Every structure is written in C-alpha cells, then in structure tokens.
Amino acid sequence: MKFFDRYYLLCQERGVQFSSQEMANSLGVTRAAISSWKVKGTLPSAEVVVRIANTLDTSCDYLLGRTDEKDPAKMVIQNKPYVMEMFEKLDTADKIRVEGYIEGVLSGAKYKKGRSV
C-alpha cells in the first residue's frame, strides 16, 4: 500500500475528510499538496509526515510503509527487545544519561495523569 492509500484509510477510520481545508491547515499544507499525494504519488516532507502521524495517531513508519502496524504503542512493544539490545551496548555513563532522560519524560504531566503520587 502506498503512502496516500495509508493516509486515506486512516482519515476514513478517524472520520476525517482527507482533503478538507481544515485538515490541510492542521498539517500546514495546501489542499493542492494533498491532491498531489493522491494524483502524482508524491510524498510530503518529513515534517509533514510527523504532523500527519500525530494528527491521525499513528506512526511515521506506518505511513511510509515500513510496518503494517497502525498503533504506535504496539510498535514500541514489538521493538522492546531491540531497544534493550541497544541499551545494553551503552557504557555505564550513557546508561545513566538514558535512564535520566526516561525519568524526565515520565515526570511530565502526560504521564502523571491517572497515576497516584
């Protein structure tokens, strides 16, 4: 499946008009750009792919055809052994830095919701 097919399918599933002015505005593109994805098979810039992924709650890898998994959370779970393998290659100082980064991310409001403190 090509980029536009995946984009179109996600829009349908999310109840979003794929070429609406509202969608174009939220992605920071023109309706003509969206039409070009469909008609000419062009690809948006990397920044726009990220915006689409965020807007449609999917991954860039799904949009670009690198995986058929639409749910980004499931992709992370599937890649857990790879992440652990990479982590194990780090020296002690870098492991501490990565752990600190993760703790910083987890301390954000996004992850404090619904968690008792």
Secondary structure, DSSP 4 states (H G I P E B T S, - for coil): --HHHHHHHHHHHHT--TT-HHHHHHHT--HHHHHHHHHT-----HHHHHHHHHHTT--HHHHTTS-S---HHHHHHHTHHHHHHHHHHS-HHHHHHHHHHHHHHHTSHHHHTT---
